[in-house]
Amino acid sequence: MTSNRILTLNAFSTAGCAIAMLLGRGILYSLFGLSSPLLLDGIAVGLLAYAAALWVVSRQEDISRRSLLLFTLADDAWVIGSAIVLVMFWSEFTPVARFLTIAVALVVEVFALLQFRAAGWVGGRLRRLA
């Protein structure tokens, strides 16, 4: 799979998640033990901005290794943040919220791994990442 395709799929996935969060704003916040949807709205807007950045870079003819690694780091930060939030707020989350958090983190980690792997293939040949 090409770098462009990976970033494009990540952009669509991220935008889809953000839109779903906005459409479900009246229900989701209570599942996460929140008193209002404002925090989730802010996260959704941030995800839309991230999706836009992914989209813009995915349209470039040559995607740099640095760009791929930056998106990999951002995605890994999301996964680590998700784990921290789960540990800290496990009792406030409903089982559905726990499932959603874990499911999204797994999808994000798949994109991080694909992007990391693609970063090693920039230029058509495997480059040592160490």
Secondary structure, DSSP 4 states (H G I P E B T S, - for coil): --HHHHHHHHHHHHHHHHHHHHHTHHHHHHHTT-SSSHHHHHHHHHHHHHHHHHHHHHTSSS--HHHHHHHHHHHHHHHHHHHHHHHHHTTTS-HHHHHHHHHHHHHHHHHHHHHHHHHHTTTSS-----
